[in-house]
């Protein structure tokens, strides 16, 4: 059983639709802490990382990447919180907020393990690739950019939250459930030699085979696996409370299997659960599903 530290990041600066900043509160409202404790974990809630209002964050805005300066500042704090949790022997559980927060959480985990001479693997479960840079993005929304920057591309400050080197190496990354890529993201995926396991791969091979490949990539030669889970990887019918819904995603049962397989590895070192938007939800059921998926990733079993 794990010692879990919950860290909320109520940030919507990376997204165009408002409301995702309330995601951490909606997920906590499902009794997440108590339910984690019921399956044997020790849980502490560190509260939320401070995030500026959009009106104040305008000062750090730049062309091609809205609010990037403010987002980078928040991610520096998120990285510090994540590294501190790992240093204290805790399992960091990050609740978002938009997916740009992963530019901090994964960077913090990478920094912690780099100090011990090790690298981390990442499984990025998402409808989108998040592989844009300020120079390639059409929207300027930074929640479509964090993975590119964790790989060392794009804006220098955002790409080096972890330190001088890129937070993660392409060979240790697997994207799962992707079904919506911009043209530049397709080019980046090929150029950077990323393992992108799309919904077609899941349709043809099934979740078990796809996740086995992802787990092998992320765990080989690394200190462990960081799971970054965007709730929009699911069918919108199952998870309506997301800002960038795309038809044709994973079913809730497929997502549970993916999380259960991660738990089975014993190599999960931290997790993001992002993009829950209560403003767009129905009776908090997307947040409820998010909590159930977290529980599966952290050891809850049917039998």
Backbone bond lengths (Angstrom), bond angles and torsions (degrees), N, CA, C in turn:
res aa  C-N    CA-C-N  psi(-1)  N-CA   C-N-CA  omega(-1)  CA-C   N-CA-C  phi
1 X - - - 1.465 - - 1.532 110.07 -
2 X 1.309 116.62 151.16 1.461 121.43 -172.53 1.518 112.16 -104.27
3 X 1.327 114.68 156.67 1.462 122.24 166.30 1.524 106.80 -96.22
4 X 1.310 116.78 108.20 1.460 122.45 -171.17 1.524 110.24 -101.59
5 X 1.319 116.28 136.88 1.461 121.58 172.16 1.528 108.56 -116.97
6 X 1.304 116.59 114.88 1.467 122.19 177.46 1.523 108.96 -83.22
7 X 1.332 115.75 130.36 1.464 122.27 178.93 1.518 107.81 -128.86
8 X 1.312 116.77 116.13 1.461 120.88 178.91 1.522 111.29 -89.50
9 X 1.322 115.62 142.01 1.475 120.98 176.77 1.531 107.24 -131.04
10 X 1.339 117.31 86.87 1.468 120.92 -175.23 1.528 111.72 -79.11
11 X 1.318 116.03 68.27 1.460 121.38 -173.95 1.522 110.93 -114.19
12 X 1.331 115.46 129.84 1.459 120.49 172.35 1.525 111.65 -122.14
13 X 1.331 116.74 13.40 1.458 120.64 -176.33 1.527 112.58 -66.27
14 X 1.329 117.00 -26.69 1.455 120.46 -177.65 1.509 113.97 -83.89
15 X 1.332 117.45 -9.60 1.459 121.70 -175.12 1.526 110.50 -112.01
16 X 1.333 115.70 158.47 1.460 119.23 178.00 1.522 111.77 -88.87
17 X 1.331 117.75 -31.17 1.458 121.06 179.13 1.517 109.85 -89.31
18 X 1.314 116.40 136.48 1.447 121.09 -176.95 1.523 111.13 -82.06
19 X 1.331 116.30 159.62 1.456 121.77 172.51 1.508 115.27 116.51
20 X 1.347 117.27 -22.01 1.458 119.41 -176.58 1.526 111.63 -69.79
21 X 1.337 117.08 -16.77 1.463 119.96 175.96 1.527 111.91 -64.60
22 X 1.325 117.16 -19.08 1.466 121.01 178.24 1.527 112.43 -87.87
23 X 1.321 116.96 -0.70 1.458 120.57 -178.88 1.513 114.96 -55.74
24 X 1.355 119.07 -47.53 1.470 118.62 -179.23 1.531 113.15 -58.78
25 X 1.321 116.32 -35.75 1.470 119.73 179.56 1.531 109.97 -69.53
26 X 1.343 116.97 -40.61 1.459 120.47 -178.80 1.524 111.15 -64.93
27 X 1.331 117.14 -40.10 1.466 119.96 -179.95 1.528 110.21 -70.08
28 X 1.312 117.02 -41.92 1.470 118.68 176.84 1.527 111.23 -61.30
29 X 1.330 116.94 -32.95 1.460 121.90 -177.36 1.533 112.08 -62.95
30 X 1.319 117.52 -19.08 1.468 121.80 178.60 1.526 112.55 -81.29
31 X 1.323 117.77 9.67 1.469 123.02 -177.43 1.528 111.97 67.02
32 X 1.320 115.18 39.01 1.463 120.95 -178.84 1.526 111.41 -53.67
33 X 1.317 117.18 -50.38 1.467 119.78 -175.85 1.519 111.27 -59.37
34 X 1.314 116.89 -48.72 1.460 120.51 -178.08 1.520 111.56 -63.39
35 X 1.305 117.24 -36.84 1.466 120.39 -178.66 1.524 111.27 -72.54
36 X 1.318 117.60 -33.83 1.464 120.20 173.26 1.532 110.62 -66.02
37 X 1.318 116.02 -39.03 1.467 119.63 179.15 1.523 111.01 -66.73
38 X 1.320 117.34 -33.10 1.465 120.88 -178.99 1.529 112.11 -67.40
39 X 1.340 117.49 -23.67 1.473 118.42 177.03 1.531 111.25 -97.67
40 X 1.340 116.09 14.03 1.450 120.14 167.74 1.510 117.57 106.36
41 X 1.330 118.30 -0.44 1.453 120.27 -178.45 1.529 112.09 -85.49
42 X 1.307 114.70 154.81 1.467 121.31 167.54 1.522 106.94 -95.54
43 X 1.325 116.83 130.16 1.464 120.09 -171.90 1.518 110.34 -130.68
44 X 1.332 114.67 132.93 1.457 120.47 169.17 1.518 107.68 -125.11
45 X 1.320 115.90 144.87 1.462 121.02 178.84 1.515 108.31 -109.35
46 X 1.334 115.95 115.18 1.459 121.31 -177.43 1.530 112.63 -83.76
47 X 1.328 117.09 3.19 1.458 119.78 -178.57 1.518 110.92 79.49
48 X 1.329 115.13 -156.30 1.457 120.59 -174.56 1.520 112.24 -111.05
49 X 1.319 115.70 143.88 1.461 122.01 170.20 1.531 108.11 -71.43
50 X 1.310 117.60 139.53 1.468 121.49 -179.20 1.521 110.60 -67.89
51 X 1.328 115.54 132.17 1.468 122.23 178.53 1.530 107.71 -129.54
52 X 1.331 118.69 131.11 1.467 120.09 -178.19 1.522 112.09 -71.86
53 X 1.333 115.32 157.55 1.457 120.30 171.69 1.523 109.52 -67.34
54 X 1.314 116.20 153.43 1.461 119.88 179.50 1.528 112.01 -56.47
55 X 1.320 115.63 -38.87 1.458 118.87 -177.44 1.525 111.39 -60.96
56 X 1.328 117.10 -37.53 1.469 120.61 177.36 1.521 110.77 -76.75
57 X 1.330 116.15 -35.33 1.463 119.93 -177.18 1.522 112.57 -68.61
58 X 1.328 117.53 -17.93 1.464 120.73 177.60 1.528 111.23 -54.04
59 X 1.319 116.36 -29.01 1.469 119.43 -178.54 1.520 112.23 -64.22
60 X 1.339 116.54 -25.34 1.458 119.35 -179.38 1.518 113.19 -101.21
61 X 1.341 115.84 10.28 1.455 119.29 -177.63 1.523 110.70 -72.62
62 X 1.325 115.40 154.39 1.455 120.04 175.46 1.523 109.24 -147.32
63 X 1.287 116.42 159.40 1.448 120.58 -178.04 1.533 110.26 -65.27
64 X 1.338 115.69 134.98 1.456 120.43 177.88 1.512 114.69 91.03
65 X 1.331 117.41 -13.34 1.468 120.32 -179.93 1.525 108.03 -156.54
66 X 1.314 116.05 97.91 1.464 121.33 -174.33 1.529 110.97 -67.19
67 X 1.319 115.47 129.93 1.472 123.14 176.43 1.530 113.30 63.31
68 X 1.317 117.88 23.47 1.466 119.55 -173.86 1.521 112.62 -61.42
69 X 1.329 117.37 -39.21 1.461 119.29 179.40 1.513 112.11 -60.82
70 X 1.334 116.07 -46.17 1.466 120.03 179.71 1.520 111.53 -67.07
71 X 1.324 116.48 -39.45 1.468 120.11 178.93 1.519 110.74 -63.61
72 X 1.321 116.68 -41.49 1.470 119.62 178.30 1.524 110.55 -62.19
73 X 1.322 117.11 -40.87 1.473 120.44 177.83 1.529 110.84 -61.33
74 X 1.341 116.30 -44.84 1.469 119.90 178.33 1.526 109.83 -62.13
75 X 1.329 117.04 -43.11 1.465 119.99 -178.17 1.525 112.02 -65.81
76 X 1.320 117.64 -30.23 1.461 119.56 173.88 1.534 110.27 -62.61
77 X 1.331 116.02 -41.91 1.473 119.48 178.59 1.531 110.58 -68.65
78 X 1.333 116.00 -39.85 1.471 119.83 177.82 1.531 110.18 -62.21
79 X 1.333 116.32 -41.88 1.469 120.13 178.65 1.523 110.82 -61.35
80 X 1.315 116.84 -42.69 1.468 120.12 178.91 1.525 111.17 -62.81
81 X 1.331 116.37 -43.80 1.467 120.73 179.48 1.532 110.90 -63.63
82 X 1.325 116.39 -41.01 1.462 120.40 -179.18 1.522 111.00 -67.23
83 X 1.324 116.19 -46.50 1.469 119.80 179.01 1.522 110.94 -62.12
84 X 1.328 116.77 -38.99 1.466 120.41 179.05 1.521 111.02 -64.79
85 X 1.330 116.92 -40.10 1.467 120.10 178.30 1.522 110.71 -61.94
86 X 1.324 116.56 -46.81 1.464 120.11 179.10 1.524 111.09 -63.87
87 X 1.319 116.92 -39.22 1.458 120.64 178.38 1.510 113.05 -63.44
88 X 1.334 115.25 -27.24 1.466 120.32 178.56 1.525 112.25 -91.19
89 X 1.327 116.70 7.45 1.457 120.19 179.24 1.508 114.23 78.76
90 X 1.320 116.70 21.93 1.456 121.76 -178.85 1.529 110.90 -100.32
91 X 1.319 116.07 155.96 1.458 122.95 172.66 1.521 107.14 -94.63
92 X 1.345 118.78 113.69 1.466 119.64 -178.32 1.533 110.99 -77.26
93 X 1.325 115.26 127.21 1.458 122.07 175.48 1.521 107.19 -119.21
94 X 1.327 116.49 106.24 1.457 122.87 -175.48 1.519 109.83 -94.88
95 X 1.337 115.82 127.92 1.461 121.53 178.40 1.520 109.40 -110.66
96 X 1.338 115.45 122.41 1.467 119.44 178.74 1.502 111.38 -103.64
97 X 1.306 113.26 168.10 1.437 129.02 18.76 1.528 112.06 70.01
98 X 1.352 112.67 160.26 1.461 118.15 -179.34 1.524 110.71 -80.46
99 X 1.340 115.43 166.68 1.464 120.94 -168.68 1.520 113.48 -72.05
100 X 1.332 118.08 -10.19 1.463 118.55 177.54 1.519 111.66 -61.83
101 X 1.343 118.12 -20.93 1.471 120.95 179.48 1.520 112.10 -60.55
102 X 1.346 116.87 -23.71 1.467 119.82 179.90 1.523 111.61 -65.98
103 X 1.340 116.54 -21.09 1.452 119.62 173.02 1.512 112.33 -62.96
104 X 1.336 116.96 -17.99 1.456 121.99 175.22 1.510 113.47 -101.14
105 X 1.326 117.29 -46.37 1.469 120.16 -175.49 1.533 111.30 -63.21
106 X 1.312 116.36 -49.19 1.463 119.50 -178.90 1.520 110.68 -68.38
107 X 1.336 116.67 -36.47 1.467 119.76 176.40 1.523 110.96 -62.15
108 X 1.331 116.87 -40.64 1.461 120.05 178.94 1.514 112.16 -65.26
109 X 1.344 116.31 -40.97 1.463 119.80 177.27 1.521 110.96 -65.68
110 X 1.332 115.80 -39.90 1.466 119.58 179.18 1.524 110.92 -64.66
111 X 1.321 116.33 -41.29 1.469 120.64 178.99 1.527 110.38 -62.01
112 X 1.317 116.92 -44.89 1.467 120.85 179.90 1.525 111.17 -58.70
113 X 1.322 116.75 -46.95 1.459 119.74 -176.66 1.529 112.38 -77.24
114 X 1.335 117.51 -28.38 1.472 119.89 176.77 1.520 110.57 -63.34
115 X 1.338 116.59 -33.07 1.467 120.28 178.21 1.522 111.36 -64.57
116 X 1.328 116.19 -19.31 1.465 121.34 177.68 1.536 111.39 -104.41
117 X 1.342 115.64 12.69 1.453 120.30 177.19 1.513 114.90 76.32
118 X 1.338 116.95 23.60 1.463 120.16 -176.09 1.526 110.70 -127.44
119 X 1.317 115.14 159.91 1.452 122.15 174.93 1.531 109.40 -111.93
120 X 1.326 116.18 165.73 1.465 120.22 177.03 1.524 109.65 -117.14
121 X 1.328 115.27 156.08 1.450 121.65 172.93 1.517 109.95 -102.87
122 X 1.326 115.69 156.60 1.462 121.22 -177.86 1.520 109.85 -132.70
123 X 1.331 116.34 130.85 1.458 121.80 168.06 1.520 107.18 -111.80
124 X 1.317 114.79 115.95 1.474 123.59 -172.78 1.526 107.16 -105.30
125 X 1.322 116.92 103.38 1.466 121.91 -175.44 1.520 107.81 -102.44
126 X 1.343 116.23 112.13 1.456 120.01 -165.05 1.521 109.31 -165.86
127 X 1.331 116.37 148.00 1.467 119.71 171.24 1.515 111.18 -69.15
128 X 1.331 116.23 -24.24 1.459 122.28 -174.33 1.528 110.60 -114.50
129 X 1.329 115.35 162.31 1.459 119.43 -179.06 1.510 113.83 -86.69
130 X 1.347 117.15 -26.06 1.470 122.06 -176.47 1.522 110.99 53.69
131 X 1.340 114.68 40.80 1.464 122.06 -174.07 1.527 112.80 -110.85
132 X 1.328 117.01 13.68 1.452 119.61 176.74 1.522 111.35 -79.38
133 X 1.317 115.25 162.04 1.459 124.02 170.88 1.522 107.28 -122.71
134 X 1.328 118.79 168.27 1.471 118.95 176.96 1.524 112.74 -55.63
135 X 1.309 117.34 -29.36 1.456 120.44 -179.76 1.516 115.07 -79.76
136 X 1.344 117.47 -17.37 1.464 120.15 -176.93 1.524 113.75 -110.32
137 X 1.313 117.61 -16.17 1.458 121.25 -173.72 1.527 111.80 -74.11
138 X 1.327 115.97 133.46 1.464 120.18 175.18 1.526 111.62 -82.58
139 X 1.321 117.05 -32.20 1.467 121.09 -175.59 1.511 113.40 -90.57
140 X 1.338 117.40 -27.33 1.457 120.86 -173.47 1.513 113.33 77.75
141 X 1.333 117.37 8.37 1.463 121.25 179.83 1.518 110.09 -82.29
142 X 1.323 116.73 119.81 1.464 120.93 -171.97 1.529 111.96 -72.39
143 X 1.341 118.61 -18.69 1.473 117.23 177.28 1.529 111.29 -68.09
144 X 1.322 117.66 -8.02 1.457 121.06 172.33 1.516 113.37 -95.88
145 X 1.349 117.38 14.58 1.459 121.19 -173.70 1.530 116.83 -127.88
146 X 1.332 121.20 -10.40 1.473 118.17 -167.80 1.525 115.01 -62.89
147 X 1.325 118.66 -37.88 1.464 118.47 -176.86 1.525 110.81 -68.14
148 X 1.332 117.20 -37.85 1.467 119.72 176.24 1.518 110.72 -57.13
149 X 1.324 115.97 -42.25 1.465 119.61 -177.27 1.527 111.80 -74.70
150 X 1.316 117.87 -34.25 1.467 119.64 175.55 1.531 111.11 -63.35
151 X 1.325 115.73 -25.98 1.464 121.08 176.91 1.523 112.28 -85.34
152 X 1.344 116.15 -1.05 1.460 120.51 174.13 1.511 115.93 98.01
153 X 1.328 118.15 11.55 1.455 121.74 -177.30 1.530 111.08 -106.24
154 X 1.347 115.99 161.51 1.453 119.98 174.71 1.506 114.04 89.37
155 X 1.332 116.10 -142.08 1.465 122.27 -177.76 1.528 111.00 -64.30
156 X 1.317 116.72 132.33 1.468 120.33 -173.11 1.526 112.06 -62.31
157 X 1.316 117.57 -46.46 1.470 119.95 -176.61 1.522 111.22 -64.54
158 X 1.327 116.96 -46.10 1.459 120.85 -178.44 1.530 110.88 -68.22
159 X 1.328 117.12 -31.64 1.459 121.19 -178.87 1.518 113.19 -79.19
160 X 1.344 117.33 -8.56 1.467 119.27 -176.03 1.530 112.10 -126.71
161 X 1.329 116.10 32.80 1.459 120.10 174.13 1.525 110.34 -60.93
162 X 1.335 116.14 -33.18 1.472 120.22 -179.02 1.518 112.78 -77.22
163 X 1.333 118.21 -18.72 1.457 121.50 -176.27 1.516 110.40 137.69
164 X 1.307 116.55 -157.23 1.465 120.80 -174.88 1.520 113.09 -68.37
165 X 1.330 117.56 -34.91 1.454 120.66 -178.19 1.525 110.80 -95.84
166 X 1.333 115.49 160.11 1.461 120.41 174.26 1.528 110.03 -57.86
167 X 1.318 115.53 145.13 1.464 119.46 -177.40 1.519 112.27 -63.52
168 X 1.330 116.83 -40.10 1.464 120.63 -177.50 1.523 110.14 -136.46
169 X 1.330 114.61 156.84 1.455 121.95 176.60 1.529 109.72 -101.05
170 X 1.334 115.97 144.49 1.465 120.61 -176.68 1.529 112.09 -55.46
171 X 1.316 117.84 -36.24 1.466 120.50 -177.12 1.527 112.74 -66.01
172 X 1.333 116.71 -18.41 1.466 121.45 -178.84 1.530 112.64 -102.00
173 X 1.335 117.64 11.73 1.463 122.73 -176.03 1.517 110.03 -117.25
174 X 1.328 116.32 138.94 1.463 121.62 171.48 1.520 108.63 -135.00
175 X 1.320 115.80 129.96 1.452 122.04 173.69 1.522 108.10 -97.76
176 X 1.327 116.21 134.75 1.458 120.88 -174.99 1.532 109.70 -128.20
177 X 1.338 116.09 134.76 1.463 121.11 174.13 1.513 114.96 82.61
178 X 1.320 117.21 12.76 1.462 121.27 -177.16 1.532 110.04 -67.77
179 X 1.337 116.55 136.46 1.463 120.64 176.81 1.524 113.41 -145.58
180 X 1.338 117.33 7.67 1.461 120.03 -179.10 1.522 109.21 -147.62
181 X 1.342 116.11 98.32 1.461 121.88 -179.75 1.524 109.90 -119.53
182 X 1.329 116.59 137.11 1.458 120.92 169.54 1.526 109.07 -70.96
183 X 1.338 115.68 161.26 1.464 119.99 177.94 1.533 112.07 -57.44
184 X 1.345 119.84 -45.59 1.470 118.39 177.67 1.528 112.81 -63.24
185 X 1.334 117.50 -32.27 1.457 119.71 179.15 1.525 111.12 -66.81
186 X 1.327 116.78 -37.87 1.469 119.05 176.10 1.520 110.23 -60.86
187 X 1.333 115.22 -43.75 1.470 119.45 179.07 1.519 110.89 -63.24
188 X 1.340 116.80 -41.89 1.465 120.25 179.73 1.528 110.95 -64.21
189 X 1.329 116.66 -42.60 1.469 119.87 -179.15 1.523 110.94 -59.00
190 X 1.324 116.16 -40.64 1.462 120.07 178.98 1.526 111.39 -72.41
191 X 1.336 115.62 -45.19 1.466 120.00 -178.01 1.514 111.79 -62.92
192 X 1.330 116.25 -39.46 1.461 120.46 -176.53 1.521 112.38 -89.49
193 X 1.331 116.75 1.34 1.474 122.98 176.07 1.534 112.21 57.81
194 X 1.318 114.27 49.01 1.454 120.24 -179.48 1.524 111.76 -87.12
195 X 1.310 115.29 149.31 1.469 121.95 175.00 1.531 107.31 -88.99
196 X 1.335 116.19 104.46 1.463 121.67 -178.28 1.520 108.44 -111.52
197 X 1.314 116.05 108.16 1.460 123.03 -177.31 1.530 107.52 -100.53
198 X 1.319 115.30 95.63 1.456 122.19 -170.14 1.530 111.60 -78.51
199 X 1.337 114.76 176.96 1.468 118.94 174.70 1.522 110.89 -62.35
200 X 1.327 117.87 -29.62 1.464 118.45 175.76 1.520 110.22 -61.69
201 X 1.327 117.45 -41.83 1.460 119.79 177.94 1.525 110.91 -60.33
202 X 1.332 116.34 -40.92 1.468 119.84 178.45 1.520 110.23 -66.45
203 X 1.341 116.93 -41.95 1.467 120.04 178.76 1.519 111.32 -61.04
204 X 1.330 116.84 -42.93 1.462 121.04 -175.19 1.521 113.10 -79.56
205 X 1.334 116.58 -39.10 1.460 119.94 -170.93 1.520 113.95 -108.46
206 X 1.323 116.28 -21.00 1.451 120.58 -175.38 1.518 112.36 89.98
207 X 1.323 115.60 158.15 1.462 121.27 -176.98 1.521 111.47 -62.69
208 X 1.328 117.21 -38.33 1.471 119.85 -175.51 1.528 111.25 -59.00
209 X 1.321 117.51 -49.45 1.458 121.17 -179.27 1.520 111.36 -65.37
210 X 1.325 116.78 -43.29 1.467 120.88 -179.11 1.529 110.62 -63.10
211 X 1.313 117.03 -45.40 1.463 119.73 -179.01 1.525 111.55 -69.02
212 X 1.306 118.13 -33.96 1.470 119.33 175.35 1.523 110.48 -59.95
213 X 1.326 116.82 -42.81 1.462 120.30 178.32 1.520 110.68 -64.85
214 X 1.334 116.82 -43.97 1.466 120.82 -179.42 1.524 111.15 -63.45
215 X 1.316 116.69 -43.93 1.460 121.48 -178.97 1.529 110.96 -64.17
216 X 1.317 116.51 -41.73 1.469 119.74 177.86 1.519 110.83 -60.55
217 X 1.326 116.69 -45.18 1.470 120.56 -179.52 1.521 111.61 -63.11
218 X 1.330 116.81 -43.69 1.459 120.63 -174.31 1.521 113.62 -79.28
219 X 1.319 117.61 -19.56 1.464 120.24 -175.92 1.526 113.77 -102.81
220 X 1.327 117.26 -16.99 1.464 120.15 -177.90 1.523 110.82 -76.74
221 X 1.314 116.90 117.54 1.454 121.86 179.19 1.515 114.72 75.73
222 X 1.332 117.37 19.57 1.474 121.18 -179.65 1.524 110.50 -126.46
223 X 1.335 114.10 167.47 1.464 120.43 177.56 1.519 112.14 -80.01
224 X 1.316 117.31 -11.12 1.454 121.18 -178.79 1.507 111.29 156.14
225 X 1.330 115.36 -176.56 1.463 122.32 -172.68 1.517 110.29 -113.50
226 X 1.331 115.48 131.66 1.464 121.42 168.37 1.527 107.18 -101.65
227 X 1.318 117.55 126.73 1.466 121.91 177.13 1.510 109.24 -100.64
228 X 1.334 116.49 124.87 1.456 121.14 177.11 1.522 107.25 -116.14
229 X 1.335 115.34 106.41 1.460 121.63 -168.46 1.518 110.13 -111.50
230 X 1.329 115.03 114.00 1.461 121.97 174.96 1.522 107.48 -95.98
231 X 1.324 116.68 121.88 1.459 121.13 -173.95 1.526 112.14 -63.31
232 X 1.355 117.76 -14.65 1.463 118.58 178.57 1.527 112.30 -77.37
233 X 1.342 117.97 0.88 1.464 120.11 171.93 1.521 111.01 -66.54
234 X 1.327 116.85 -18.44 1.457 121.91 -176.74 1.524 111.65 -85.76
235 X 1.326 115.52 162.33 1.452 120.12 170.59 1.522 109.72 -56.98
236 X 1.341 118.93 135.49 1.466 119.80 177.17 1.522 113.51 -58.43
237 X 1.333 117.62 -26.04 1.468 119.77 177.33 1.524 110.92 -64.74
238 X 1.337 117.17 -32.11 1.464 121.29 179.16 1.522 111.85 -85.59
239 X 1.335 116.24 -32.05 1.471 121.28 -175.54 1.528 108.93 -134.16
240 X 1.333 117.31 80.02 1.467 119.97 -177.64 1.524 113.84 -74.19
241 X 1.320 117.59 -19.57 1.461 121.03 -173.85 1.501 113.50 -85.56
242 X 1.338 117.15 59.61 1.463 122.67 177.26 1.524 108.84 -134.95
243 X 1.332 116.26 153.13 1.453 120.30 -176.09 1.507 114.84 -85.52
244 X 1.336 117.69 -22.90 1.467 121.27 -176.47 1.521 109.68 -128.26
245 X 1.330 115.11 63.61 1.461 120.88 -177.14 1.522 110.65 -69.76
246 X 1.341 115.25 141.00 1.460 122.32 177.99 1.530 107.14 -133.14
247 X 1.337 118.42 124.66 1.468 119.54 179.54 1.534 111.66 -61.71
248 X 1.335 114.81 154.59 1.459 119.66 171.26 1.506 115.59 86.85
249 X 1.315 117.36 32.40 1.457 119.95 -177.76 1.510 113.59 -92.99
250 X 1.316 114.49 -169.19 1.454 121.15 178.79 1.528 109.92 -67.48
251 X 1.320 116.47 148.20 1.455 120.05 170.95 1.530 108.88 -77.23
252 X 1.305 115.53 164.53 1.463 118.38 178.50 1.517 110.86 -62.42
253 X 1.329 117.56 -35.84 1.463 119.70 -179.71 1.531 110.89 -69.54
254 X 1.343 117.89 -38.60 1.466 120.14 176.21 1.528 110.54 -61.97
255 X 1.328 116.17 -40.69 1.467 119.68 179.27 1.521 110.96 -65.77
256 X 1.326 116.81 -39.29 1.464 119.39 177.05 1.530 111.01 -62.35
257 X 1.314 117.35 -41.61 1.461 119.48 178.34 1.526 110.45 -61.50
258 X 1.329 117.19 -42.88 1.464 120.23 177.99 1.525 110.79 -58.53
259 X 1.321 116.86 -43.39 1.470 120.45 -179.77 1.525 111.36 -69.33
260 X 1.311 117.10 -39.88 1.465 120.22 178.23 1.528 111.07 -63.18
261 X 1.314 116.49 -37.93 1.460 119.45 177.92 1.528 111.29 -66.56
262 X 1.318 117.30 -37.03 1.464 119.47 174.59 1.520 110.91 -62.53
263 X 1.324 116.91 -42.86 1.466 120.05 177.83 1.521 111.13 -61.17
264 X 1.327 116.79 -39.42 1.467 121.13 -178.35 1.528 112.68 -61.83
265 X 1.338 117.19 -27.68 1.464 119.32 -177.16 1.521 112.31 -67.24
266 X 1.324 117.13 -29.43 1.464 120.48 -172.68 1.518 112.95 68.77
267 X 1.337 117.52 12.69 1.464 121.47 -175.11 1.524 113.21 -114.39
268 X 1.324 117.01 7.97 1.465 119.95 -179.69 1.524 109.30 -75.19
269 X 1.336 116.66 124.88 1.469 121.09 -176.22 1.516 113.21 -109.24
270 X 1.336 117.63 -10.15 1.454 121.03 -179.61 1.511 109.18 177.17
271 X 1.349 115.32 167.65 1.458 118.40 -173.10 1.519 110.54 -155.94
272 X 1.342 115.06 140.50 1.467 122.12 166.77 1.523 107.94 -106.34
273 X 1.323 117.01 141.00 1.466 122.17 167.69 1.520 105.27 -127.56
274 X 1.337 116.34 110.96 1.464 120.06 -167.20 1.523 112.59 -128.33
275 X 1.341 113.34 166.47 1.467 125.49 170.34 1.522 114.59 73.39
276 X 1.327 118.84 21.20 1.465 120.52 169.80 1.526 107.85 -74.86
277 X 1.327 116.26 122.56 1.464 121.21 -178.19 1.526 109.72 -118.94
278 X 1.334 117.91 99.20 1.465 120.74 -176.53 1.523 113.63 -62.60
279 X 1.337 118.07 -26.53 1.457 121.16 -179.84 1.527 110.61 -61.74
280 X 1.326 116.54 -31.76 1.461 121.92 -177.06 1.529 112.68 -100.93
281 X 1.321 117.12 1.93 1.458 121.45 -173.50 1.527 111.58 -86.50
282 X 1.328 115.37 171.88 1.458 123.23 176.16 1.520 108.41 -120.56
283 X 1.329 116.39 107.83 1.468 122.48 177.32 1.529 112.35 53.26
284 X 1.325 116.51 34.24 1.467 123.70 175.20 1.530 113.29 64.22
285 X 1.334 117.62 22.88 1.465 118.04 -174.92 1.523 113.33 -74.96
286 X 1.325 118.55 -24.23 1.462 119.26 175.25 1.529 109.97 -69.77
287 X 1.332 116.66 -40.92 1.467 119.96 176.44 1.521 110.88 -65.00
288 X 1.323 117.28 -37.53 1.467 120.98 176.83 1.526 110.63 -62.25
289 X 1.319 116.72 -43.43 1.457 120.42 177.62 1.525 110.69 -65.29
290 X 1.327 116.76 -38.81 1.465 120.11 177.41 1.527 110.77 -58.16
291 X 1.313 116.22 -44.24 1.464 120.06 179.02 1.522 111.24 -63.98
292 X 1.317 117.49 -42.29 1.463 120.03 178.45 1.523 111.06 -61.58
293 X 1.326 117.37 -37.70 1.467 120.36 178.99 1.525 111.36 -69.49
294 X 1.322 116.78 -38.52 1.464 120.10 174.62 1.523 109.99 -59.84
295 X 1.308 116.63 -44.61 1.463 120.42 179.47 1.524 111.20 -60.66
296 X 1.331 117.28 -40.80 1.460 119.57 177.32 1.508 111.85 -63.39
297 X 1.323 116.91 -41.05 1.470 120.74 179.07 1.513 112.21 -65.66
298 X 1.330 115.98 -24.55 1.458 120.82 -176.12 1.528 112.38 -109.38
299 X 1.320 115.50 23.94 1.456 118.60 164.78 1.508 118.63 110.03
300 X 1.334 119.23 -2.25 1.455 118.69 178.88 1.516 109.88 -67.81
301 X 1.317 117.02 135.98 1.458 122.62 -178.02 1.531 110.90 -123.35
302 X 1.318 114.81 154.00 1.466 119.54 174.96 1.522 110.19 -70.91
303 X 1.324 115.83 -39.55 1.477 120.78 -178.52 1.517 109.22 -130.67
